[in-house]
């Protein structure tokens, strides 16, 4: 494998966008690149699971794809006269120094929680310095509304917790979950008299409470659900394969038969 530097990657991108480069690359804009940026971010997110299981090469490759998207955006920006990759690097470097005064300055931070509180205070000061102080703003504005719902719920509650708006114990969150489950049950039982919208709202409240339990346990809920989705896929595929081996398909199987095969798949996982 050849060795390449970051500068080599930047030069490669400039070549791809040049008149002598690639027609497809030359056609791309901020907008057309956006779906690919999101796709690459998700693929890197999924590769973290492999890395945690001792298989880091997929994460290496996906991070490379994500980095390429950043370099791609920066090249388009350079051509438009908006900014350069050097300015991107300088901006994030300076931001990290500014937001870590306990490392690069004289400030003190006793623990990670204090680091995060200081981080939010510094961000607010940066906003005032930019002249944004008079605009309607919230500390939750930094969480993208386009993020997946579980991820958004996790991030906005993290932000709120940093300024002290949080349950004090896991037991309190479980109490809230039970309260929301009871409200959901009541909404379902009364939906003949009330709009379905209330049921939808109560389901959302239950999911939000579950996200808070995950956060209090230090578990990222999007990753947790992704793992469960993968587990379900694998077990269901075993059901399909076993039915196929028997010369049958899903439409010919009874619920009891599929449940039996599900348990077999589950037991097979436990033996691995």
Kinemage of the C-alpha trace (Angstrom):
@kinemage 1
@onewidth
@group {chain A} dominant
@subgroup {mainchain}
@vectorlist {calphas} color= white
{ca unk a 1} P 0.000 0.000 0.000
{ca unk a 2} L 1.388 3.399 -0.988
{ca unk a 3} L 1.785 6.093 1.633
{ca unk a 4} L -0.129 9.330 1.058
{ca unk a 5} L -0.373 12.522 3.085
{ca unk a 6} L -3.341 14.783 3.717
{ca unk a 7} L -1.834 17.233 1.221
{ca unk a 8} L -1.789 14.452 -1.384
{ca unk a 9} L -5.515 13.905 -0.843
{ca unk a 10} L -6.238 17.621 -1.234
{ca unk a 11} L -4.212 17.696 -4.470
{ca unk a 12} L -6.012 14.597 -5.754
{ca unk a 13} L -9.366 16.279 -5.157
{ca unk a 14} L -8.231 19.409 -6.982
{ca unk a 15} L -7.160 17.235 -9.923
{ca unk a 16} L -10.534 15.478 -10.010
{ca unk a 17} L -12.307 18.856 -10.144
{ca unk a 18} L -9.963 20.311 -12.780
{ca unk a 19} L -10.839 20.595 -16.485
{ca unk a 20} L -8.613 17.563 -17.088
{ca unk a 21} L -10.256 15.638 -14.261
{ca unk a 22} L -13.522 13.746 -13.830
{ca unk a 23} L -16.747 15.074 -15.432
{ca unk a 24} L -18.881 13.697 -12.584
{ca unk a 25} L -16.727 15.267 -9.866
{ca unk a 26} L -16.778 18.622 -11.658
{ca unk a 27} L -20.595 18.631 -11.668
{ca unk a 28} L -20.986 18.292 -7.903
{ca unk a 29} L -22.217 21.145 -5.693
{ca unk a 30} L -22.860 21.645 -1.970
{ca unk a 31} L -26.381 20.361 -2.489
{ca unk a 32} L -25.598 17.304 -4.589
{ca unk a 33} L -22.904 16.196 -2.152
{ca unk a 34} L -25.193 16.402 0.891
{ca unk a 35} L -26.813 12.935 0.557
{ca unk a 36} L -23.396 11.332 0.093
{ca unk a 37} L -22.018 13.125 3.149
{ca unk a 38} L -24.892 11.743 5.232
{ca unk a 39} L -24.501 8.257 3.762
{ca unk a 40} L -20.776 8.154 4.501
{ca unk a 41} L -21.365 9.390 8.054
{ca unk a 42} L -23.859 6.574 8.646
{ca unk a 43} L -21.538 3.973 7.186
{ca unk a 44} L -18.776 5.161 9.515
{ca unk a 45} L -21.261 5.040 12.385
{ca unk a 46} L -22.110 1.415 11.574
{ca unk a 47} L -18.417 0.500 11.237
{ca unk a 48} L -17.833 1.523 14.862
{ca unk a 49} L -19.580 -1.709 15.871
{ca unk a 50} L -16.985 -3.774 13.991
{ca unk a 51} L -14.146 -1.737 15.491
{ca unk a 52} L -15.439 -2.334 19.019
{ca unk a 53} L -15.465 -6.065 18.247
{ca unk a 54} L -11.789 -5.985 17.273
{ca unk a 55} L -12.281 -5.463 13.519
{ca unk a 56} L -11.078 -1.885 12.933
{ca unk a 57} L -10.247 -1.955 9.216
{ca unk a 58} L -13.798 -1.254 8.085
{ca unk a 59} L -13.868 1.822 10.318
{ca unk a 60} L -10.534 2.906 8.840
{ca unk a 61} L -11.960 2.688 5.344
{ca unk a 62} L -15.236 4.410 6.224
{ca unk a 63} L -13.404 7.253 7.960
{ca unk a 64} L -11.404 7.659 4.758
{ca unk a 65} L -14.632 7.934 2.763
{ca unk a 66} L -15.960 10.501 5.226
{ca unk a 67} L -12.711 12.480 5.102
{ca unk a 68} L -12.902 12.487 1.316
{ca unk a 69} L -16.329 14.106 1.508
{ca unk a 70} L -14.913 16.866 3.717
{ca unk a 71} L -12.056 17.461 1.285
{ca unk a 72} L -14.565 17.421 -1.588
{ca unk a 73} L -16.687 20.113 0.087
{ca unk a 74} L -13.610 22.213 0.806
{ca unk a 75} L -12.494 22.039 -2.834
{ca unk a 76} L -15.914 23.197 -4.026
{ca unk a 77} L -15.740 26.011 -1.456
{ca unk a 78} L -12.272 27.056 -2.650
{ca unk a 79} L -13.509 27.285 -6.219
{ca unk a 80} L -16.482 29.401 -5.105
{ca unk a 81} L -14.250 31.654 -3.027
{ca unk a 82} L -16.083 30.714 0.174
{ca unk a 83} L -13.255 29.151 2.227
{ca unk a 84} L -10.330 26.730 1.980
{ca unk a 85} L -9.444 23.459 3.653
{ca unk a 86} L -6.697 25.333 5.504
{ca unk a 87} L -9.320 27.663 6.963
{ca unk a 88} L -11.442 24.659 7.962
{ca unk a 89} L -8.484 23.160 9.831
{ca unk a 90} L -7.524 26.455 11.447
{ca unk a 91} L -11.100 27.091 12.583
{ca unk a 92} L -11.506 23.707 14.273
{ca unk a 93} L -8.015 23.866 15.776
{ca unk a 94} L -8.672 27.277 17.308
{ca unk a 95} L -12.128 26.210 18.514
{ca unk a 96} L -10.751 23.161 20.321
{ca unk a 97} L -8.040 25.230 22.004
{ca unk a 98} L -10.607 27.842 23.028
{ca unk a 99} L -13.031 25.251 24.409
{ca unk a 100} L -10.374 23.405 26.411
{ca unk a 101} L -9.034 26.170 28.693
{ca unk a 102} L -8.368 23.515 31.362
{ca unk a 103} L -5.810 21.988 28.966
{ca unk a 104} L -4.434 24.975 27.065
{ca unk a 105} L -5.056 27.697 29.661
{ca unk a 106} L -5.311 28.278 33.390
{ca unk a 107} L -8.888 27.061 33.950
{ca unk a 108} L -9.654 24.053 36.128
{ca unk a 109} L -12.091 21.193 35.490
{ca unk a 110} L -12.596 18.599 38.225
{ca unk a 111} L -14.411 16.061 36.072
{ca unk a 112} L -15.995 15.437 32.682
{ca unk a 113} L -19.319 16.938 33.780
{ca unk a 114} L -17.629 20.249 34.586
{ca unk a 115} L -15.812 20.144 31.255
{ca unk a 116} L -19.168 19.890 29.478
{ca unk a 117} L -20.722 22.715 31.509
{ca unk a 118} L -17.746 24.920 30.676
{ca unk a 119} L -18.071 23.906 27.035
{ca unk a 120} L -21.653 25.190 26.879
{ca unk a 121} L -20.680 28.428 28.623
{ca unk a 122} L -17.849 28.999 26.136
{ca unk a 123} L -20.187 28.317 23.214
{ca unk a 124} L -22.624 30.910 24.565
{ca unk a 125} L -19.800 33.430 24.884
{ca unk a 126} L -18.726 32.713 21.294
{ca unk a 127} L -22.272 33.407 20.148
{ca unk a 128} L -22.297 36.751 21.969
{ca unk a 129} L -18.929 37.633 20.465
{ca unk a 130} L -20.355 37.013 16.985
{ca unk a 131} L -23.191 39.418 17.745
{ca unk a 132} L -25.815 36.691 18.031
{ca unk a 133} L -26.723 37.438 21.646
{ca unk a 134} L -29.888 39.359 20.760
{ca unk a 135} L -31.258 36.608 18.507
{ca unk a 136} L -33.749 34.112 19.927
{ca unk a 137} L -31.565 31.122 20.721
{ca unk a 138} L -31.492 27.906 22.697
{ca unk a 139} L -28.694 25.610 23.740
{ca unk a 140} L -30.674 22.948 21.870
{ca unk a 141} L -30.184 24.756 18.558
{ca unk a 142} L -26.890 22.941 18.136
{ca unk a 143} L -28.725 19.625 17.702
{ca unk a 144} L -29.780 19.040 14.123
{ca unk a 145} L -33.502 18.594 13.545
{ca unk a 146} L -32.581 16.355 10.618
{ca unk a 147} L -30.833 13.800 12.835
{ca unk a 148} L -32.564 10.450 13.386
{ca unk a 149} L -35.189 10.825 16.107
{ca unk a 150} L -33.433 8.612 18.677
{ca unk a 151} L -30.153 10.431 18.140
{ca unk a 152} L -31.879 13.819 18.354
{ca unk a 153} L -33.647 12.839 21.600
{ca unk a 154} L -30.359 11.682 23.092
{ca unk a 155} L -28.468 14.810 22.100
{ca unk a 156} L -31.060 17.349 23.244
{ca unk a 157} L -31.346 15.622 26.621
{ca unk a 158} L -27.549 15.593 26.916
{ca unk a 159} L -27.555 19.339 26.285
{ca unk a 160} L -30.273 19.918 28.888
{ca unk a 161} L -28.509 17.718 31.437
{ca unk a 162} L -25.310 19.757 31.078
{ca unk a 163} L -27.086 22.748 32.605
{ca unk a 164} L -28.694 20.681 35.362
{ca unk a 165} L -32.097 19.924 33.808
{ca unk a 166} L -32.139 16.183 34.441
{ca unk a 167} L -33.449 13.430 36.686
{ca unk a 168} L -31.193 12.842 39.658
{ca unk a 169} L -31.271 9.046 39.535
{ca unk a 170} L -32.046 6.139 37.267
{ca unk a 171} L -34.969 5.198 39.533
{ca unk a 172} L -36.573 8.570 38.791
{ca unk a 173} L -36.297 7.919 35.062
{ca unk a 174} L -37.872 4.473 35.458
{ca unk a 175} L -40.703 6.107 37.383
{ca unk a 176} L -41.183 8.479 34.476
{ca unk a 177} L -41.167 5.558 32.028
{ca unk a 178} L -43.880 3.745 33.977
{ca unk a 179} L -45.909 6.973 34.070
{ca unk a 180} L -45.617 7.373 30.304
{ca unk a 181} L -46.523 3.715 29.700
{ca unk a 182} L -49.679 4.142 31.774
{ca unk a 183} L -50.596 7.265 29.829
{ca unk a 184} L -50.055 5.349 26.591
{ca unk a 185} L -52.326 2.548 27.796
{ca unk a 186} L -55.012 5.076 28.677
{ca unk a 187} L -54.670 6.768 25.284
{ca unk a 188} L -55.038 3.438 23.472
{ca unk a 189} L -58.084 2.465 25.504
{ca unk a 190} L -59.791 5.807 24.837
{ca unk a 191} L -58.832 6.236 21.186
{ca unk a 192} L -62.440 5.580 20.096
{ca unk a 193} L -63.329 8.878 21.753
{ca unk a 194} L -60.042 10.739 21.209
{ca unk a 195} L -57.881 11.433 18.145
{ca unk a 196} L -55.127 8.966 17.221
{ca unk a 197} L -52.723 11.884 17.575
{ca unk a 198} L -52.720 11.420 21.346
{ca unk a 199} L -51.595 7.803 20.951
{ca unk a 200} L -48.792 8.955 18.667
{ca unk a 201} L -47.760 11.576 21.214
{ca unk a 202} L -47.746 9.084 24.089
{ca unk a 203} L -45.652 6.609 22.080
{ca unk a 204} L -43.175 9.423 21.502
{ca unk a 205} L -43.096 10.149 25.243
{ca unk a 206} L -42.377 6.475 26.001
{ca unk a 207} L -39.535 6.396 23.474
{ca unk a 208} L -38.110 9.622 24.892
{ca unk a 209} L -38.159 8.161 28.403
{ca unk a 210} L -36.350 5.040 27.151
{ca unk a 211} L -33.697 7.273 25.594
{ca unk a 212} L -33.177 8.894 28.996
{ca unk a 213} L -32.628 5.496 30.606
{ca unk a 214} L -30.013 4.720 27.962
{ca unk a 215} L -28.317 8.074 28.553
{ca unk a 216} L -28.180 7.554 32.315
{ca unk a 217} L -26.540 4.187 31.677
{ca unk a 218} L -24.008 5.691 29.259
{ca unk a 219} L -25.468 3.861 26.258
{ca unk a 220} L -26.014 5.532 22.889
{ca unk a 221} L -29.617 4.578 21.981
{ca unk a 222} L -29.172 4.711 18.213
{ca unk a 223} L -26.384 2.140 18.477
{ca unk a 224} L -28.422 -0.009 20.870
{ca unk a 225} L -31.395 -0.099 18.503
{ca unk a 226} L -29.124 -0.754 15.524
{ca unk a 227} L -27.772 -3.822 17.334
{ca unk a 228} L -31.282 -5.060 18.046
{ca unk a 229} L -32.282 -4.471 14.421
{ca unk a 230} L -29.278 -6.522 13.293
{ca unk a 231} L -30.123 -9.285 15.776
{ca unk a 232} L -33.710 -9.414 14.511
{ca unk a 233} L -32.518 -9.544 10.887
{ca unk a 234} L -30.187 -12.448 11.637
{ca unk a 235} L -32.783 -14.461 13.539
{ca unk a 236} L -35.499 -13.842 10.975
{ca unk a 237} L -33.127 -14.866 8.202
{ca unk a 238} L -32.572 -18.155 10.043
{ca unk a 239} L -36.341 -18.711 10.040
{ca unk a 240} L -36.491 -18.094 6.299
{ca unk a 241} L -33.536 -20.373 5.612
{ca unk a 242} L -34.934 -23.206 7.722
{ca unk a 243} L -38.344 -22.955 6.085
{ca unk a 244} L -36.691 -22.977 2.680
{ca unk a 245} L -34.733 -26.087 3.681
{ca unk a 246} L -38.080 -27.713 4.499
{ca unk a 247} L -39.434 -26.743 1.094
{ca unk a 248} L -41.777 -24.085 2.469
{ca unk a 249} L -41.997 -20.284 2.644
{ca unk a 250} L -43.204 -17.720 5.170
{ca unk a 251} L -46.743 -17.645 3.811
{ca unk a 252} L -47.075 -21.372 4.463
{ca unk a 253} L -45.746 -21.275 8.039
{ca unk a 254} L -47.888 -20.868 11.146
{ca unk a 255} L -47.090 -18.376 13.872
{ca unk a 256} L -46.296 -21.242 16.263
{ca unk a 257} L -43.863 -22.712 13.758
{ca unk a 258} L -42.102 -19.405 13.198
{ca unk a 259} L -41.899 -18.821 16.960
{ca unk a 260} L -40.324 -22.263 17.392
{ca unk a 261} L -37.737 -21.475 14.714
{ca unk a 262} L -37.136 -18.062 16.326
{ca unk a 263} L -36.311 -19.738 19.633
{ca unk a 264} L -33.989 -22.154 17.837
{ca unk a 265} L -32.176 -19.215 16.259
{ca unk a 266} L -31.944 -17.518 19.640
{ca unk a 267} L -30.533 -20.659 21.269
{ca unk a 268} L -28.024 -21.042 18.434
{ca unk a 269} L -26.745 -17.507 19.162
{ca unk a 270} L -26.314 -18.373 22.830
{ca unk a 271} L -24.135 -21.367 21.934
{ca unk a 272} L -21.827 -19.255 19.763
